[in-house]
């Protein structure tokens, strides 16, 4: 998903009161980082950002930020959230460069009906995102994991899934993505019966 945002440059103040005033005026302080360069300090309109960001939840979003006569294609590296209001208070963007590998987190989408659920099992999703490394042109929208062969007492590990071409992940093959087990009480009853 590509999202367009407009930004204005901001001077870096030494006092916290400067950023506090920006937030009071409905602006979000942010920084665009590029390879080996000092970050560009910007502000975004809070209303515009929140509206666009909501559309991107659960998807990989690239943010095309217009600043003066330049456009930066970026993704969010880190978003700081206020502990009480849950509003975005600061964002770090990373600029994408064609031909240069990047690392980012991609959502995992679980599809299919696991037969083990009909057998009374509980599905436990352990990983909802996966950190990948690839070129910007190879960024997948999502990583799809099929649950249709998952029975009671089984799991799906990273080594069991097919990754898109030219994409590598930080997980080892043994990293568990999802498990399907009987509820604790039922397992205990079965063990007693087997004894």
Backbone bond lengths (Angstrom), bond angles and torsions (degrees), N, CA, C in turn:
res aa  C-N    CA-C-N  psi(-1)  N-CA   C-N-CA  omega(-1)  CA-C   N-CA-C  phi
1 X - - - 1.462 - - 1.524 109.09 -
2 X 1.329 116.78 130.99 1.465 122.00 177.22 1.526 109.87 -105.20
3 X 1.308 116.12 128.66 1.466 121.55 -177.82 1.521 108.84 -122.09
4 X 1.330 115.98 133.15 1.469 120.34 178.95 1.526 109.75 -98.39
5 X 1.320 114.95 134.23 1.463 121.35 176.81 1.520 109.12 -134.56
6 X 1.331 116.04 147.14 1.470 120.99 173.63 1.518 108.23 -104.46
7 X 1.330 115.79 140.13 1.463 120.11 -179.23 1.518 110.18 -133.82
8 X 1.325 115.64 160.43 1.466 121.24 172.93 1.519 107.62 -125.10
9 X 1.342 115.92 148.33 1.462 120.27 178.80 1.517 109.01 -71.17
10 X 1.317 115.68 149.45 1.463 119.48 175.66 1.508 109.56 -132.81
11 X 1.312 114.29 147.99 1.466 120.43 175.88 1.527 107.58 -81.81
12 X 1.312 116.21 141.33 1.466 119.74 179.80 1.518 108.93 -82.58
13 X 1.332 115.36 115.10 1.468 120.48 178.13 1.513 110.39 -92.60
14 X 1.317 116.12 151.32 1.468 119.80 179.88 1.522 111.24 -82.22
15 X 1.304 116.29 -19.46 1.462 119.32 -175.75 1.524 110.37 -95.22
16 X 1.339 115.30 142.25 1.460 120.92 176.80 1.514 111.05 -64.49
17 X 1.350 115.57 -24.75 1.467 120.05 -177.04 1.534 111.08 -62.74
18 X 1.353 117.34 -26.53 1.468 120.81 -179.81 1.529 109.77 -65.90
19 X 1.336 116.61 -49.79 1.465 119.32 179.91 1.527 111.04 -69.08
20 X 1.326 116.02 -31.98 1.472 120.34 177.24 1.532 109.85 -62.66
21 X 1.336 115.65 -41.97 1.464 121.09 179.67 1.524 110.95 -66.46
22 X 1.328 117.13 -39.19 1.477 121.17 177.44 1.524 110.38 -58.80
23 X 1.333 114.91 -47.07 1.474 119.36 -179.42 1.529 111.25 -64.21
24 X 1.331 115.20 -36.76 1.469 120.45 178.59 1.525 110.28 -63.04
25 X 1.348 115.75 -32.28 1.467 121.61 -179.29 1.532 113.04 -87.78
26 X 1.341 116.84 13.03 1.460 120.35 176.25 1.521 114.09 78.99
27 X 1.331 116.35 27.30 1.465 121.06 179.33 1.529 110.55 -118.10
28 X 1.323 115.98 151.75 1.457 121.41 176.72 1.528 108.58 -113.43
29 X 1.335 118.16 121.27 1.467 119.16 174.37 1.534 109.02 -71.14
30 X 1.334 116.31 142.59 1.461 121.13 -179.30 1.523 109.33 -150.78
31 X 1.334 115.26 167.90 1.460 121.61 178.00 1.524 108.39 -136.27
32 X 1.348 116.56 136.51 1.466 121.62 172.36 1.523 106.84 -103.68
33 X 1.338 116.01 118.31 1.457 120.97 178.16 1.521 109.46 -101.00
34 X 1.334 115.25 137.28 1.455 121.43 176.72 1.521 107.57 -124.38
35 X 1.320 117.30 159.18 1.472 121.30 -174.84 1.519 112.43 -54.06
36 X 1.329 115.41 117.89 1.460 121.26 174.04 1.516 116.01 66.98
37 X 1.315 118.09 13.19 1.464 120.30 -179.35 1.522 110.08 -118.74
38 X 1.332 114.85 158.65 1.464 119.62 175.85 1.521 107.97 -68.49
39 X 1.322 116.36 141.99 1.458 119.82 -178.85 1.523 113.32 -63.99
40 X 1.345 115.01 149.30 1.466 121.07 175.55 1.521 107.22 -94.23
41 X 1.331 116.95 120.47 1.466 120.76 -178.16 1.533 108.90 -85.94
42 X 1.328 114.97 129.51 1.466 121.40 -176.34 1.526 110.44 -136.31
43 X 1.343 114.76 171.18 1.469 120.78 168.57 1.529 108.21 -128.53
44 X 1.322 114.63 147.10 1.467 122.25 177.14 1.517 108.26 -121.71
45 X 1.327 116.23 149.86 1.470 119.22 174.42 1.518 108.16 -73.49
46 X 1.338 115.63 126.14 1.458 121.18 -175.58 1.532 112.33 -58.25
47 X 1.310 117.04 -46.13 1.471 121.03 -177.70 1.516 112.03 -60.25
48 X 1.336 116.28 -46.01 1.469 120.92 -179.57 1.521 110.61 -64.29
49 X 1.349 116.66 -45.22 1.462 119.72 -179.02 1.531 111.10 -61.65
50 X 1.336 116.75 -48.70 1.468 119.76 -176.41 1.529 111.68 -61.82
51 X 1.323 116.27 -40.35 1.468 120.75 179.36 1.529 110.41 -62.26
52 X 1.336 116.70 -45.48 1.457 120.92 -178.94 1.524 111.72 -72.39
53 X 1.327 116.76 -38.35 1.463 120.73 -178.18 1.527 111.12 -63.99
54 X 1.336 117.09 -38.01 1.473 120.72 179.77 1.520 110.94 -58.07
55 X 1.336 116.85 -36.27 1.471 121.20 179.86 1.523 111.34 -65.20
56 X 1.341 116.35 -26.80 1.462 120.40 -172.70 1.526 113.92 -92.59
57 X 1.324 118.65 -5.69 1.460 121.14 -175.33 1.532 109.45 -60.53
58 X 1.324 115.36 129.67 1.459 120.70 -179.44 1.517 113.82 84.77
59 X 1.315 117.20 2.18 1.460 121.16 179.06 1.524 110.12 -129.43
60 X 1.332 114.59 164.43 1.459 119.11 173.16 1.512 106.60 -83.13
61 X 1.320 116.16 122.70 1.466 119.80 -177.52 1.516 110.78 -118.63
62 X 1.319 115.59 132.51 1.458 121.72 171.88 1.520 106.59 -105.11
63 X 1.319 116.19 132.15 1.464 121.40 -177.72 1.524 109.12 -106.37
64 X 1.344 116.11 116.57 1.455 121.81 175.92 1.524 107.40 -91.40
65 X 1.323 115.69 104.12 1.465 121.08 -174.39 1.517 110.13 -98.14
66 X 1.347 115.33 118.75 1.467 120.93 176.74 1.517 109.07 -88.35
67 X 1.334 115.52 125.34 1.460 121.51 -179.62 1.523 107.67 -138.00
68 X 1.323 116.09 113.14 1.467 121.85 -173.90 1.534 108.24 55.46
69 X 1.337 118.17 -119.15 1.471 119.19 -178.69 1.536 111.47 -105.86
70 X 1.339 117.22 19.00 1.462 121.56 179.82 1.520 111.35 -117.29
71 X 1.332 115.22 153.51 1.469 120.34 172.41 1.523 107.88 -124.91
72 X 1.324 115.82 128.57 1.463 122.27 179.73 1.526 108.57 -108.86
73 X 1.329 117.25 124.82 1.464 121.10 175.12 1.524 106.58 -90.88
74 X 1.329 116.00 118.49 1.463 121.16 -171.22 1.529 111.86 -136.38
75 X 1.324 114.82 171.09 1.462 120.68 166.47 1.523 106.92 -135.48
76 X 1.323 116.48 160.59 1.468 120.62 -178.17 1.527 109.33 -80.47
77 X 1.325 115.25 121.91 1.469 120.87 175.43 1.527 109.89 -87.96
78 X 1.339 115.48 -41.74 1.466 119.73 -179.73 1.522 110.00 -151.08
79 X 1.327 115.07 138.26 1.469 120.77 178.10 1.521 107.07 -127.29
80 X 1.341 116.31 118.35 1.467 120.56 178.98 1.528 108.79 -87.85
81 X 1.337 114.53 135.59 1.466 120.69 -176.51 1.519 109.62 -119.95
82 X 1.334 115.80 138.15 1.469 120.56 177.20 1.528 108.41 -66.09
83 X 1.356 117.96 132.78 1.467 120.31 -175.34 1.523 115.07 -64.32
84 X 1.319 117.83 -25.22 1.467 120.29 -177.92 1.536 111.71 -100.26
85 X 1.336 116.49 -55.44 1.465 120.04 -175.61 1.522 113.11 -77.35
86 X 1.362 117.50 -18.16 1.472 124.18 -177.83 1.527 112.96 64.68
87 X 1.333 116.44 16.68 1.467 120.20 177.84 1.520 110.04 -86.19
88 X 1.330 115.85 154.12 1.461 121.38 177.74 1.522 108.91 -71.46
89 X 1.352 116.70 128.09 1.465 119.20 -179.10 1.537 112.37 -115.08
90 X 1.328 117.62 -14.82 1.471 120.75 176.61 1.522 108.98 -164.22
91 X 1.348 116.33 146.30 1.465 120.93 -179.83 1.523 110.11 -135.01
92 X 1.324 115.38 137.22 1.467 121.80 170.52 1.525 107.34 -108.13
93 X 1.336 116.32 119.56 1.460 122.11 176.36 1.526 108.81 -103.55
94 X 1.334 116.83 147.09 1.469 122.07 174.00 1.525 107.16 -114.96
95 X 1.343 115.94 129.33 1.465 120.01 179.78 1.527 109.81 -79.07
96 X 1.337 115.66 138.37 1.462 121.68 177.20 1.523 109.97 -87.91
97 X 1.323 115.40 142.34 1.463 121.04 176.32 1.519 108.29 -127.22
98 X 1.330 116.88 124.19 1.468 120.68 178.30 1.519 109.08 -57.33
99 X 1.326 115.90 135.97 1.466 119.82 178.44 1.515 114.56 85.16
100 X 1.330 117.84 -2.80 1.472 120.59 179.48 1.519 109.26 -116.79
101 X 1.337 116.43 125.67 1.466 120.47 -178.95 1.520 110.88 -65.44
102 X 1.315 114.63 150.36 1.464 120.87 179.37 1.518 109.00 -138.71
103 X 1.322 115.53 159.82 1.470 121.33 178.67 1.515 108.55 -119.42
104 X 1.337 116.21 129.39 1.463 120.96 178.73 1.513 110.01 -153.40
105 X 1.340 115.60 166.82 1.459 120.56 -179.79 1.534 109.75 -97.50
106 X 1.342 115.02 135.77 1.465 123.23 -177.69 1.531 107.92 -119.78
107 X 1.339 117.69 141.10 1.477 118.44 177.42 1.532 112.11 -70.52
108 X 1.327 115.55 147.06 1.463 121.83 172.65 1.521 107.01 -99.39
109 X 1.342 116.94 127.63 1.465 121.74 177.97 1.523 108.10 -106.94
110 X 1.331 116.05 122.78 1.466 121.33 179.54 1.527 108.81 -96.16
111 X 1.345 116.63 125.87 1.463 121.17 -177.90 1.530 109.78 -124.76
112 X 1.331 115.85 165.94 1.461 121.29 177.33 1.515 111.88 85.20
113 X 1.338 114.95 159.87 1.462 121.58 179.37 1.525 109.34 -100.47
114 X 1.318 116.04 121.25 1.466 120.85 179.71 1.524 109.14 -77.97
115 X 1.356 118.21 121.40 1.473 120.59 179.76 1.530 112.60 -58.27
116 X 1.330 117.09 -29.71 1.458 121.01 -178.66 1.522 113.98 -62.69
117 X 1.332 117.83 -23.01 1.473 120.56 178.41 1.526 109.28 -68.77
118 X 1.347 116.69 -39.34 1.478 120.71 178.50 1.532 110.38 -67.05
119 X 1.332 116.39 -23.97 1.468 121.32 178.87 1.531 111.10 -84.28
120 X 1.342 117.18 4.05 1.467 121.28 178.13 1.516 114.92 96.27
121 X 1.326 116.83 8.91 1.455 120.40 -178.88 1.519 113.77 -81.03
122 X 1.317 115.44 159.41 1.466 122.48 177.35 1.527 109.04 -106.08
123 X 1.322 115.95 129.73 1.460 121.59 177.69 1.526 108.52 -86.64
124 X 1.324 116.74 126.59 1.463 121.45 -179.87 1.529 108.51 -120.41
125 X 1.337 116.17 105.07 1.458 120.89 179.31 1.520 107.98 -84.25
126 X 1.319 116.18 116.64 1.463 121.35 -176.05 1.525 111.57 -93.79
127 X 1.323 117.20 -37.51 1.469 121.72 -179.74 1.525 109.46 -118.05
128 X 1.341 116.08 124.36 1.467 120.31 176.83 1.529 111.91 -106.14
129 X 1.338 115.78 -15.20 1.465 120.92 178.08 1.516 108.60 -136.47
130 X 1.311 115.48 159.06 1.453 121.37 178.88 1.524 108.53 -135.47
131 X 1.326 116.14 132.77 1.461 119.89 179.42 1.525 108.61 -86.35
132 X 1.326 115.85 122.18 1.465 120.38 -177.09 1.522 110.71 -120.41
133 X 1.327 115.21 161.84 1.458 122.36 173.86 1.521 107.90 -128.85
134 X 1.331 116.50 129.19 1.463 121.14 179.73 1.525 109.85 -168.60
135 X 1.324 115.63 175.56 1.460 120.85 173.66 1.524 109.02 -77.07
136 X 1.341 118.50 153.07 1.468 120.25 179.54 1.532 113.76 -52.86
137 X 1.332 117.67 -35.75 1.478 120.42 -177.68 1.529 112.02 -69.90
138 X 1.340 117.39 -18.22 1.467 121.23 -176.98 1.530 113.75 -101.36
139 X 1.330 117.97 5.87 1.474 120.03 -177.35 1.531 110.13 -64.38
140 X 1.339 117.44 119.01 1.474 119.12 176.70 1.533 110.29 -80.62
141 X 1.314 116.34 152.19 1.471 120.68 176.95 1.531 110.41 -66.83
142 X 1.336 115.64 -34.37 1.462 121.08 -175.84 1.523 108.09 -162.62
143 X 1.324 116.17 166.17 1.458 122.29 171.26 1.524 105.64 -111.26
144 X 1.336 117.05 120.91 1.471 121.29 -175.95 1.527 109.79 -96.30
145 X 1.336 115.25 130.45 1.469 122.00 177.82 1.523 108.00 -121.14
146 X 1.348 116.32 123.10 1.466 122.52 -176.93 1.535 109.73 -89.16
147 X 1.333 116.15 126.42 1.473 121.47 -178.08 1.527 112.98 -97.26
148 X 1.330 118.26 0.52 1.470 120.79 -169.22 1.535 115.04 -66.52
149 X 1.340 119.34 -9.63 1.475 121.21 176.29 1.525 112.18 -109.52
150 X 1.335 116.86 9.39 1.467 120.60 -174.68 1.529 110.64 -85.05
151 X 1.338 115.66 114.77 1.463 121.12 179.11 1.526 109.09 -110.61
152 X 1.336 116.32 173.45 1.465 121.11 -178.90 1.534 110.19 -59.29
153 X 1.331 115.43 133.27 1.454 121.02 178.05 1.520 114.75 84.93
154 X 1.343 116.64 8.32 1.471 119.17 -179.85 1.529 110.29 -115.35
155 X 1.329 114.62 169.30 1.464 121.41 -179.01 1.521 109.12 -144.87
156 X 1.320 115.90 161.93 1.465 121.24 172.29 1.521 106.52 -114.56
157 X 1.335 115.15 127.71 1.457 121.65 179.23 1.525 109.52 -107.61
158 X 1.332 115.30 164.19 1.463 119.31 179.99 1.527 111.68 -55.21
159 X 1.336 117.27 -38.60 1.464 121.43 -179.46 1.523 113.86 -65.48
160 X 1.356 117.71 -14.01 1.464 121.43 -178.79 1.530 113.37 -86.68
161 X 1.332 117.42 -11.60 1.469 118.96 -173.45 1.527 111.04 -103.84
162 X 1.337 114.60 156.45 1.463 120.73 176.83 1.517 108.98 -94.73
163 X 1.318 115.58 119.00 1.465 120.33 177.73 1.525 109.39 -89.34
164 X 1.348 116.50 151.47 1.466 119.52 176.25 1.536 110.52 -61.46
165 X 1.330 115.69 156.69 1.469 120.84 178.71 1.522 111.03 -60.87
166 X 1.311 116.06 146.53 1.474 123.81 175.89 1.529 113.87 63.07
167 X 1.342 116.46 21.61 1.470 120.90 178.88 1.523 108.25 -123.92
168 X 1.331 116.50 126.85 1.468 119.80 176.12 1.521 108.71 -117.82
169 X 1.333 115.64 159.14 1.469 120.18 -177.20 1.515 110.41 -127.33
170 X 1.336 114.76 161.82 1.465 120.83 -179.45 1.526 111.84 -81.86
171 X 1.339 118.55 -11.01 1.461 121.53 -178.43 1.529 111.17 -74.29
172 X 1.335 115.66 148.93 1.468 119.49 170.24 1.533 106.83 -85.41
173 X 1.339 117.32 164.20 1.477 120.61 -179.02 1.523 112.05 -60.78
174 X 1.350 117.49 -23.33 1.471 121.34 -177.59 1.539 112.70 -87.05
175 X 1.327 117.74 -6.65 1.475 119.85 -178.48 1.530 109.94 -61.73
176 X 1.330 116.16 124.64 1.472 121.02 -178.87 1.521 109.80 -81.70
177 X 1.338 115.16 129.97 1.460 120.91 178.17 1.523 111.30 -96.00
178 X 1.347 115.90 -43.37 1.470 120.59 -176.61 1.530 108.69 -153.49
179 X 1.338 116.21 145.81 1.470 120.88 176.27 1.526 109.23 -128.49
180 X 1.342 115.35 160.92 1.455 120.25 176.07 1.529 107.41 -137.10
181 X 1.328 115.74 111.48 1.466 121.08 -177.19 1.519 110.68 -131.34
182 X 1.334 115.27 161.25 1.467 119.86 174.37 1.522 108.68 -72.05
183 X 1.340 117.86 150.55 1.470 119.62 175.38 1.524 110.02 -57.40
184 X 1.343 116.97 150.41 1.471 122.92 -174.32 1.529 112.66 -50.98
185 X 1.325 119.32 -46.96 1.470 123.26 -178.45 1.513 111.94 -60.84
186 X 1.326 117.12 -40.40 1.466 122.32 -178.31 1.528 109.80 -68.53
187 X 1.345 117.18 -40.25 1.468 121.32 179.08 1.526 110.36 -61.09
188 X 1.350 116.85 -42.82 1.463 121.28 -179.81 1.526 110.66 -63.02
189 X 1.356 116.35 -42.13 1.466 120.74 179.42 1.524 110.41 -61.92
190 X 1.359 116.40 -42.43 1.461 120.36 -179.83 1.527 111.12 -63.54
191 X 1.337 116.21 -40.48 1.474 120.33 179.71 1.534 110.06 -62.42
192 X 1.352 116.73 -40.78 1.470 121.08 -179.86 1.515 109.95 -64.49
193 X 1.345 117.51 -41.36 1.462 122.25 -179.21 1.523 109.57 -64.03
194 X 1.351 116.52 -42.74 1.469 121.29 -178.79 1.528 111.32 -64.58
195 X 1.345 118.05 -33.29 1.467 121.67 178.02 1.523 109.85 -67.39
